Every structure is written in C-alpha cells, then in structure tokens.
Amino acid sequence: MGETPRCRLCGSDLTTGLVATGRRVGCCNATPIVGTCPEHGPLGPHHVVESE
C-alpha cells in the first residue's frame, strides 16, 4: 500500500480511476491502461513504475 504509479518516461504521478481500467484501447491492442500521464497520455504497464 502507499505505492503511487509514476510514468517511467518522465516520473510524473499518473492519474488513475475511470481511464485506468482493465479495458483495452482498441480491438487490436491487448495492452491494459494503468494510468494517464499529464505529459505522455494513457500508459500501459510497461511504462509505469511504482514508487512509495
């Protein structure tokens, strides 16, 4: 607990909630959205790091 998802590219805190669901972003894209970076937009798990 207390882990905040952050963007691996810039280190910004990600917005989670309605956008960050198990939903996929298109019929051909199997990557779930973990959160949204203010700089880079929606991010999958490969662009997210957990920080405390």
C-alpha distance matrix in Angstrom:
0.0 3.8 5.4 8.7 11.3 14.5 18.1 19.4 22.8 22.5 19.0 18.7 15.6 15.8 16.6 15.0 16.4 20.0 20.7 17.6 18.5 19.6 23.0 25.2 27.2 30.6 32.6 32.8 29.3 26.9 23.9 21.1 19.9 16.3 16.8 19.7 20.6 23.1 25.3 25.1 24.4 22.5 20.8 20.2 17.8 20.3 20.0 16.2 14.2 10.5 10.3 8.4
3.8 0.0 3.8 6.3 9.7 12.5 16.2 17.8 20.9 20.1 16.5 15.9 12.9 13.8 14.7 14.0 15.9 19.7 20.2 17.4 19.0 20.7 23.7 25.7 27.2 30.8 33.2 33.4 29.7 27.7 24.4 21.7 19.9 16.1 15.9 18.2 18.6 20.7 22.9 23.2 22.8 21.5 20.0 20.1 17.9 20.2 19.1 15.3 13.2 9.5 8.2 5.8
5.4 3.8 0.0 3.8 6.5 9.3 12.9 14.2 17.5 17.1 13.6 13.5 10.7 11.4 13.1 12.5 15.0 18.6 18.4 15.4 17.2 18.6 21.6 23.2 24.6 28.1 30.5 30.4 26.7 24.7 21.3 18.9 17.1 13.3 13.3 15.7 15.9 18.5 20.3 20.3 20.1 18.7 16.8 16.7 14.4 16.5 15.5 11.7 9.4 5.7 5.2 4.5
8.7 6.3 3.8 0.0 3.8 6.3 10.0 12.1 15.0 14.2 10.8 10.1 7.0 7.8 9.7 9.8 12.8 16.4 15.9 13.3 15.7 17.6 20.1 21.6 22.4 26.1 28.8 28.7 25.0 23.5 19.9 17.5 15.1 11.4 10.5 12.4 12.4 14.7 16.7 16.9 16.7 15.7 14.1 14.8 13.2 15.3 13.5 9.8 8.3 5.6 5.2 6.0
11.3 9.7 6.5 3.8 0.0 3.8 7.0 9.2 12.1 12.0 9.2 8.7 6.2 5.8 8.4 8.5 11.9 15.0 13.7 11.0 13.6 15.3 17.5 18.5 19.2 22.8 25.5 25.2 21.5 20.1 16.5 14.3 11.9 8.3 7.6 9.7 9.7 12.8 14.4 13.9 13.7 12.4 10.5 11.1 9.7 11.7 9.9 6.3 5.8 4.7 6.3 8.8
14.5 12.5 9.3 6.3 3.8 0.0 3.8 6.3 8.8 8.2 5.5 5.4 4.5 5.3 9.0 10.4 14.2 16.9 15.0 12.9 15.9 17.6 19.3 19.6 19.7 23.2 26.2 25.6 21.8 21.0 17.2 15.6 13.0 9.9 8.6 9.3 7.9 10.7 11.5 11.4 12.1 11.8 9.9 11.3 10.4 11.3 8.5 5.6 5.3 6.1 6.9 10.0
18.1 16.2 12.9 10.0 7.0 3.8 0.0 3.8 5.4 5.7 4.8 5.4 6.5 6.5 10.1 11.9 15.5 17.6 15.0 13.3 16.4 17.9 18.9 18.6 18.1 21.5 24.5 23.5 19.8 19.5 15.7 14.9 12.2 10.1 8.7 8.4 6.3 9.3 9.1 8.3 9.7 9.9 7.8 9.8 9.7 9.6 6.1 5.0 6.4 8.8 10.1 13.5
19.4 17.8 14.2 12.1 9.2 6.3 3.8 0.0 3.8 5.9 5.7 8.2 9.8 10.2 13.8 15.2 18.8 20.8 18.1 16.1 18.8 19.6 20.8 20.0 19.6 22.7 25.4 23.9 20.2 19.8 16.1 16.0 14.1 12.1 11.7 11.8 9.8 12.6 11.5 10.3 12.4 12.4 9.5 10.5 9.7 8.3 5.1 5.2 5.7 9.1 10.5 14.2
22.8 20.9 17.5 15.0 12.1 8.8 5.4 3.8 0.0 3.8 6.2 8.3 11.1 11.5 14.9 16.9 20.5 22.0 19.0 17.7 20.6 21.6 22.2 21.0 20.0 22.8 25.7 24.1 20.6 20.9 17.4 17.6 15.5 14.2 13.2 12.2 9.5 11.5 9.3 8.3 11.3 12.3 10.2 12.0 12.2 10.4 6.9 8.3 9.5 12.7 13.7 17.3
22.5 20.1 17.1 14.2 12.0 8.2 5.7 5.9 3.8 0.0 3.8 5.7 9.2 10.6 14.0 16.6 20.2 22.1 19.4 18.4 21.7 23.2 23.9 23.1 21.9 25.0 28.1 26.9 23.4 23.7 20.1 19.9 17.2 15.6 13.7 12.2 8.8 9.9 7.9 8.5 11.6 13.3 12.0 14.4 14.7 13.5 9.8 10.2 10.6 13.1 13.2 16.3
19.0 16.5 13.6 10.8 9.2 5.5 4.8 5.7 6.2 3.8 0.0 3.8 6.6 8.9 12.5 14.9 18.7 21.1 18.8 17.4 20.7 22.3 23.6 23.3 22.7 26.0 29.1 28.1 24.5 24.3 20.5 19.7 16.9 14.6 12.8 12.0 9.0 10.5 9.9 10.7 13.0 14.1 12.4 14.5 14.1 13.6 10.2 9.0 8.5 10.1 9.6 12.6
18.7 15.9 13.5 10.1 8.7 5.4 5.4 8.2 8.3 5.7 3.8 0.0 3.8 6.3 9.4 12.4 16.1 18.4 16.4 15.4 19.0 21.2 22.2 22.3 21.5 25.0 28.3 27.7 24.2 24.1 20.4 19.0 15.8 13.6 10.9 9.6 6.5 7.4 8.0 9.5 11.0 12.4 11.7 14.4 14.7 15.0 11.4 10.0 10.2 11.2 10.7 13.2
15.6 12.9 10.7 7.0 6.2 4.5 6.5 9.8 11.1 9.2 6.6 3.8 0.0 3.8 6.7 9.3 13.0 15.7 14.3 13.0 16.5 19.0 20.3 21.1 20.7 24.4 27.6 27.5 23.9 23.4 19.7 17.7 14.5 11.7 9.0 8.5 6.8 8.2 10.2 11.3 11.6 12.1 11.6 14.0 13.9 15.2 12.1 9.7 9.8 9.7 9.3 11.2
15.8 13.8 11.4 7.8 5.8 5.3 6.5 10.2 11.5 10.6 8.9 6.3 3.8 0.0 3.8 6.2 9.9 12.3 10.6 9.4 13.0 15.5 16.6 17.4 17.1 20.9 24.1 24.2 20.6 20.2 16.6 14.4 10.9 8.4 5.3 5.1 4.9 7.4 9.8 9.9 9.2 8.9 8.7 11.1 11.7 13.5 10.7 8.5 9.9 10.2 11.1 13.2
16.6 14.7 13.1 9.7 8.4 9.0 10.1 13.8 14.9 14.0 12.5 9.4 6.7 3.8 0.0 3.8 6.9 9.2 8.1 7.8 11.4 14.6 15.4 16.8 16.5 20.2 23.5 24.1 20.8 20.5 17.2 14.5 10.9 8.9 5.4 5.0 6.5 8.0 11.3 11.6 9.6 9.1 10.1 12.6 13.6 16.0 13.6 11.6 13.2 13.0 14.0 15.5
15.0 14.0 12.5 9.8 8.5 10.4 11.9 15.2 16.9 16.6 14.9 12.4 9.3 6.2 3.8 0.0 3.8 6.8 6.4 5.0 8.2 11.5 12.8 14.7 15.2 18.9 21.9 22.8 19.5 18.7 15.6 12.4 9.2 7.1 4.8 6.6 9.3 11.4 14.4 14.0 11.6 9.8 10.4 11.8 12.6 15.7 14.0 11.8 13.5 12.9 14.4 15.8
16.4 15.9 15.0 12.8 11.9 14.2 15.5 18.8 20.5 20.2 18.7 16.1 13.0 9.9 6.9 3.8 0.0 3.8 5.5 5.1 7.0 10.6 11.7 14.4 15.1 18.6 21.3 22.9 20.0 19.1 16.6 13.0 10.3 9.1 7.6 9.3 12.5 14.1 17.3 16.8 13.8 11.7 12.9 13.9 14.9 18.3 17.1 15.1 16.9 16.1 17.7 18.7
20.0 19.7 18.6 16.4 15.0 16.9 17.6 20.8 22.0 22.1 21.1 18.4 15.7 12.3 9.2 6.8 3.8 0.0 3.8 5.6 6.4 10.1 10.0 12.7 13.1 16.3 19.0 21.0 18.5 18.0 16.1 12.6 10.2 10.4 9.1 10.1 13.7 15.0 18.1 17.2 13.8 11.5 13.5 14.5 16.2 19.5 18.5 17.1 19.5 19.1 21.1 22.3
20.7 20.2 18.4 15.9 13.7 15.0 15.0 18.1 19.0 19.4 18.8 16.4 14.3 10.6 8.1 6.4 5.5 3.8 0.0 3.8 5.9 9.2 8.5 10.3 10.1 13.6 16.7 18.3 15.5 15.4 13.2 10.1 7.2 8.1 6.6 7.2 10.9 12.6 15.2 13.8 10.3 7.8 10.0 11.3 13.6 16.6 15.4 14.6 17.5 17.8 20.0 21.8
17.6 17.4 15.4 13.3 11.0 12.9 13.3 16.1 17.7 18.4 17.4 15.4 13.0 9.4 7.8 5.0 5.1 5.6 3.8 0.0 3.8 6.9 7.8 9.8 10.7 14.3 17.0 18.2 15.0 14.1 11.5 8.0 5.2 4.8 4.7 7.2 10.8 13.4 15.8 14.2 11.2 8.1 8.7 9.2 10.6 14.0 13.3 12.0 14.6 14.7 17.2 19.1
18.5 19.0 17.2 15.7 13.6 15.9 16.4 18.8 20.6 21.7 20.7 19.0 16.5 13.0 11.4 8.2 7.0 6.4 5.9 3.8 0.0 3.7 5.1 8.2 10.2 13.3 15.4 17.0 14.2 12.7 10.8 7.1 6.1 6.7 8.1 10.8 14.4 17.1 19.3 17.3 14.3 10.8 11.2 10.5 11.6 15.2 15.4 14.2 16.7 16.7 19.6 21.3
19.6 20.7 18.6 17.6 15.3 17.6 17.9 19.6 21.6 23.2 22.3 21.2 19.0 15.5 14.6 11.5 10.6 10.1 9.2 6.9 3.7 0.0 3.8 6.5 9.7 12.2 13.6 14.9 12.3 10.0 8.8 5.3 6.6 7.8 10.4 13.3 16.8 19.8 21.5 19.0 16.3 12.5 12.1 10.2 11.0 14.5 15.6 14.8 17.3 17.6 20.8 22.7
23.0 23.7 21.6 20.1 17.5 19.3 18.9 20.8 22.2 23.9 23.6 22.2 20.3 16.6 15.4 12.8 11.7 10.0 8.5 7.8 5.1 3.8 0.0 3.8 6.6 8.9 10.5 12.4 10.1 8.9 8.4 5.7 6.8 9.4 11.4 13.4 16.9 19.5 21.1 18.4 15.4 11.7 12.1 10.8 12.7 15.7 16.5 16.4 19.5 20.2 23.4 25.5
25.2 25.7 23.2 21.6 18.5 19.6 18.6 20.0 21.0 23.1 23.3 22.3 21.1 17.4 16.8 14.7 14.4 12.7 10.3 9.8 8.2 6.5 3.8 0.0 3.8 5.8 7.5 8.8 6.4 5.8 5.8 4.9 6.7 10.2 12.2 13.6 16.8 19.5 20.4 17.2 14.5 10.9 11.1 9.6 12.0 14.2 15.3 16.1 19.5 20.9 24.2 26.8
27.2 27.2 24.6 22.4 19.2 19.7 18.1 19.6 20.0 21.9 22.7 21.5 20.7 17.1 16.5 15.2 15.1 13.1 10.1 10.7 10.2 9.7 6.6 3.8 0.0 3.8 7.1 8.2 6.0 7.6 7.2 7.2 7.4 11.3 12.3 12.7 15.5 17.7 18.3 15.1 12.3 9.3 10.3 9.9 13.1 14.8 15.2 16.5 20.2 22.0 25.1 27.8
30.6 30.8 28.1 26.1 22.8 23.2 21.5 22.7 22.8 25.0 26.0 25.0 24.4 20.9 20.2 18.9 18.6 16.3 13.6 14.3 13.3 12.2 8.9 5.8 3.8 0.0 3.7 5.5 5.2 7.7 9.0 9.9 11.0 14.8 16.0 16.3 18.9 21.0 21.2 18.0 15.4 12.7 13.7 12.9 16.0 17.3 18.0 19.7 23.4 25.4 28.6 31.4
32.6 33.2 30.5 28.8 25.5 26.2 24.5 25.4 25.7 28.1 29.1 28.3 27.6 24.1 23.5 21.9 21.3 19.0 16.7 17.0 15.4 13.6 10.5 7.5 7.1 3.7 0.0 3.8 5.7 7.6 10.3 11.7 13.7 17.4 19.1 19.7 22.4 24.6 24.8 21.4 19.0 16.2 16.7 15.3 18.0 19.1 20.5 22.2 25.8 27.7 31.1 33.9
32.8 33.4 30.4 28.7 25.2 25.6 23.5 23.9 24.1 26.9 28.1 27.7 27.5 24.2 24.1 22.8 22.9 21.0 18.3 18.2 17.0 14.9 12.4 8.8 8.2 5.5 3.8 0.0 3.8 6.4 9.2 11.8 14.0 17.5 19.4 20.0 22.2 24.6 24.3 20.7 18.8 16.2 16.1 14.4 16.9 17.3 19.0 21.2 24.7 27.0 30.5 33.5
29.3 29.7 26.7 25.0 21.5 21.8 19.8 20.2 20.6 23.4 24.5 24.2 23.9 20.6 20.8 19.5 20.0 18.5 15.5 15.0 14.2 12.3 10.1 6.4 6.0 5.2 5.7 3.8 0.0 3.8 5.6 8.4 10.5 13.9 15.9 16.7 18.9 21.5 21.3 17.6 15.8 13.0 12.4 10.6 13.1 13.7 15.3 17.4 20.9 23.2 26.7 29.7
26.9 27.7 24.7 23.5 20.1 21.0 19.5 19.8 20.9 23.7 24.3 24.1 23.4 20.2 20.5 18.7 19.1 18.0 15.4 14.1 12.7 10.0 8.9 5.8 7.6 7.7 7.6 6.4 3.8 0.0 3.8 6.4 9.6 12.5 15.3 16.9 19.3 22.4 22.5 18.9 17.1 13.8 12.6 9.8 11.4 12.5 14.7 16.3 19.5 21.4 25.1 28.0
23.9 24.4 21.3 19.9 16.5 17.2 15.7 16.1 17.4 20.1 20.5 20.4 19.7 16.6 17.2 15.6 16.6 16.1 13.2 11.5 10.8 8.8 8.4 5.8 7.2 9.0 10.3 9.2 5.6 3.8 0.0 3.8 6.5 9.1 11.9 13.6 15.8 19.1 19.2 15.7 14.1 10.7 8.9 6.0 7.8 9.1 11.1 12.5 15.8 17.8 21.4 24.4
21.1 21.7 18.9 17.5 14.3 15.6 14.9 16.0 17.6 19.9 19.7 19.0 17.7 14.4 14.5 12.4 13.0 12.6 10.1 8.0 7.1 5.3 5.7 4.9 7.2 9.9 11.7 11.8 8.4 6.4 3.8 0.0 3.8 6.3 9.3 11.6 14.5 17.8 18.6 15.5 13.4 9.6 8.3 5.7 7.3 10.0 11.4 11.7 14.9 16.2 19.7 22.4
19.9 19.9 17.1 15.1 11.9 13.0 12.2 14.1 15.5 17.2 16.9 15.8 14.5 10.9 10.9 9.2 10.3 10.2 7.2 5.2 6.1 6.6 6.8 6.7 7.4 11.0 13.7 14.0 10.5 9.6 6.5 3.8 0.0 3.8 5.7 7.9 10.9 14.1 15.2 12.5 10.1 6.3 5.6 4.7 7.2 10.1 10.1 10.0 13.4 14.7 17.8 20.5
16.3 16.1 13.3 11.4 8.3 9.9 10.1 12.1 14.2 15.6 14.6 13.6 11.7 8.4 8.9 7.1 9.1 10.4 8.1 4.8 6.7 7.8 9.4 10.2 11.3 14.8 17.4 17.5 13.9 12.5 9.1 6.3 3.8 0.0 3.8 7.2 9.9 13.4 14.9 12.7 10.8 7.6 6.0 5.3 5.9 9.4 9.0 7.5 10.4 11.1 14.2 16.7
16.8 15.9 13.3 10.5 7.6 8.6 8.7 11.7 13.2 13.7 12.8 10.9 9.0 5.3 5.4 4.8 7.6 9.1 6.6 4.7 8.1 10.4 11.4 12.2 12.3 16.0 19.1 19.4 15.9 15.3 11.9 9.3 5.7 3.8 0.0 3.8 6.7 9.9 11.9 10.4 8.3 5.9 5.7 7.3 8.7 11.4 9.7 8.2 10.9 11.6 13.9 16.3
19.7 18.2 15.7 12.4 9.7 9.3 8.4 11.8 12.2 12.2 12.0 9.6 8.5 5.1 5.0 6.6 9.3 10.1 7.2 7.2 10.8 13.3 13.4 13.6 12.7 16.3 19.7 20.0 16.7 16.9 13.6 11.6 7.9 7.2 3.8 0.0 3.8 6.5 8.6 7.5 5.1 4.2 5.8 9.0 11.1 13.0 10.4 9.8 12.7 13.8 15.6 18.0
20.6 18.6 15.9 12.4 9.7 7.9 6.3 9.8 9.5 8.8 9.0 6.5 6.8 4.9 6.5 9.3 12.5 13.7 10.9 10.8 14.4 16.8 16.9 16.8 15.5 18.9 22.4 22.2 18.9 19.3 15.8 14.5 10.9 9.9 6.7 3.8 0.0 3.8 5.4 5.2 4.8 6.2 7.0 10.5 12.3 13.2 9.9 9.5 11.9 13.5 14.6 17.3
23.1 20.7 18.5 14.7 12.8 10.7 9.3 12.6 11.5 9.9 10.5 7.4 8.2 7.4 8.0 11.4 14.1 15.0 12.6 13.4 17.1 19.8 19.5 19.5 17.7 21.0 24.6 24.6 21.5 22.4 19.1 17.8 14.1 13.4 9.9 6.5 3.8 0.0 3.8 6.0 5.9 8.7 10.4 14.1 16.1 16.8 13.4 13.2 15.2 16.6 17.1 19.4
25.3 22.9 20.3 16.7 14.4 11.5 9.1 11.5 9.3 7.9 9.9 8.0 10.2 9.8 11.3 14.4 17.3 18.1 15.2 15.8 19.3 21.5 21.1 20.4 18.3 21.2 24.8 24.3 21.3 22.5 19.2 18.6 15.2 14.9 11.9 8.6 5.4 3.8 0.0 3.8 6.0 9.5 10.6 14.2 16.3 16.2 12.6 13.3 15.4 17.5 18.1 20.8
25.1 23.2 20.3 16.9 13.9 11.4 8.3 10.3 8.3 8.5 10.7 9.5 11.3 9.9 11.6 14.0 16.8 17.2 13.8 14.2 17.3 19.0 18.4 17.2 15.1 18.0 21.4 20.7 17.6 18.9 15.7 15.5 12.5 12.7 10.4 7.5 5.2 6.0 3.8 0.0 3.8 6.8 7.6 11.1 13.5 13.2 9.9 11.4 14.2 16.8 18.2 21.3
24.4 22.8 20.1 16.7 13.7 12.1 9.7 12.4 11.3 11.6 13.0 11.0 11.6 9.2 9.6 11.6 13.8 13.8 10.3 11.2 14.3 16.3 15.4 14.5 12.3 15.4 19.0 18.8 15.8 17.1 14.1 13.4 10.1 10.8 8.3 5.1 4.8 5.9 6.0 3.8 0.0 3.8 6.4 10.1 13.0 13.7 10.9 11.9 15.1 17.2 18.9 21.8
22.5 21.5 18.7 15.7 12.4 11.8 9.9 12.4 12.3 13.3 14.1 12.4 12.1 8.9 9.1 9.8 11.7 11.5 7.8 8.1 10.8 12.5 11.7 10.9 9.3 12.7 16.2 16.2 13.0 13.8 10.7 9.6 6.3 7.6 5.9 4.2 6.2 8.7 9.5 6.8 3.8 0.0 3.8 7.0 10.2 11.6 9.6 10.4 13.9 15.9 18.2 21.0
20.8 20.0 16.8 14.1 10.5 9.9 7.8 9.5 10.2 12.0 12.4 11.7 11.6 8.7 10.1 10.4 12.9 13.5 10.0 8.7 11.2 12.1 12.1 11.1 10.3 13.7 16.7 16.1 12.4 12.6 8.9 8.3 5.6 6.0 5.7 5.8 7.0 10.4 10.6 7.6 6.4 3.8 0.0 3.8 6.7 7.8 6.0 7.1 10.8 13.2 15.8 19.0
20.2 20.1 16.7 14.8 11.1 11.3 9.8 10.5 12.0 14.4 14.5 14.4 14.0 11.1 12.6 11.8 13.9 14.5 11.3 9.2 10.5 10.2 10.8 9.6 9.9 12.9 15.3 14.4 10.6 9.8 6.0 5.7 4.7 5.3 7.3 9.0 10.5 14.1 14.2 11.1 10.1 7.0 3.8 0.0 3.8 5.5 5.8 6.9 10.5 12.9 16.2 19.4
17.8 17.9 14.4 13.2 9.7 10.4 9.7 9.7 12.2 14.7 14.1 14.7 13.9 11.7 13.6 12.6 14.9 16.2 13.6 10.6 11.6 11.0 12.7 12.0 13.1 16.0 18.0 16.9 13.1 11.4 7.8 7.3 7.2 5.9 8.7 11.1 12.3 16.1 16.3 13.5 13.0 10.2 6.7 3.8 0.0 3.8 5.4 5.2 8.1 10.2 13.8 17.0
20.3 20.2 16.5 15.3 11.7 11.3 9.6 8.3 10.4 13.5 13.6 15.0 15.2 13.5 16.0 15.7 18.3 19.5 16.6 14.0 15.2 14.5 15.7 14.2 14.8 17.3 19.1 17.3 13.7 12.5 9.1 10.0 10.1 9.4 11.4 13.0 13.2 16.8 16.2 13.2 13.7 11.6 7.8 5.5 3.8 0.0 3.8 5.7 8.3 11.4 14.7 18.2
20.0 19.1 15.5 13.5 9.9 8.5 6.1 5.1 6.9 9.8 10.2 11.4 12.1 10.7 13.6 14.0 17.1 18.5 15.4 13.3 15.4 15.6 16.5 15.3 15.2 18.0 20.5 19.0 15.3 14.7 11.1 11.4 10.1 9.0 9.7 10.4 9.9 13.4 12.6 9.9 10.9 9.6 6.0 5.8 5.4 3.8 0.0 3.8 6.9 10.4 13.1 16.8
16.2 15.3 11.7 9.8 6.3 5.6 5.0 5.2 8.3 10.2 9.0 10.0 9.7 8.5 11.6 11.8 15.1 17.1 14.6 12.0 14.2 14.8 16.4 16.1 16.5 19.7 22.2 21.2 17.4 16.3 12.5 11.7 10.0 7.5 8.2 9.8 9.5 13.2 13.3 11.4 11.9 10.4 7.1 6.9 5.2 5.7 3.8 0.0 3.8 6.8 9.7 13.2
14.2 13.2 9.4 8.3 5.8 5.3 6.4 5.7 9.5 10.6 8.5 10.2 9.8 9.9 13.2 13.5 16.9 19.5 17.5 14.6 16.7 17.3 19.5 19.5 20.2 23.4 25.8 24.7 20.9 19.5 15.8 14.9 13.4 10.4 10.9 12.7 11.9 15.2 15.4 14.2 15.1 13.9 10.8 10.5 8.1 8.3 6.9 3.8 0.0 3.8 6.5 10.2
10.5 9.5 5.7 5.6 4.7 6.1 8.8 9.1 12.7 13.1 10.1 11.2 9.7 10.2 13.0 12.9 16.1 19.1 17.8 14.7 16.7 17.6 20.2 20.9 22.0 25.4 27.7 27.0 23.2 21.4 17.8 16.2 14.7 11.1 11.6 13.8 13.5 16.6 17.5 16.8 17.2 15.9 13.2 12.9 10.2 11.4 10.4 6.8 3.8 0.0 3.8 6.9
10.3 8.2 5.2 5.2 6.3 6.9 10.1 10.5 13.7 13.2 9.6 10.7 9.3 11.1 14.0 14.4 17.7 21.1 20.0 17.2 19.6 20.8 23.4 24.2 25.1 28.6 31.1 30.5 26.7 25.1 21.4 19.7 17.8 14.2 13.9 15.6 14.6 17.1 18.1 18.2 18.9 18.2 15.8 16.2 13.8 14.7 13.1 9.7 6.5 3.8 0.0 3.8
8.4 5.8 4.5 6.0 8.8 10.0 13.5 14.2 17.3 16.3 12.6 13.2 11.2 13.2 15.5 15.8 18.7 22.3 21.8 19.1 21.3 22.7 25.5 26.8 27.8 31.4 33.9 33.5 29.7 28.0 24.4 22.4 20.5 16.7 16.3 18.0 17.3 19.4 20.8 21.3 21.8 21.0 19.0 19.4 17.0 18.2 16.8 13.2 10.2 6.9 3.8 0.0
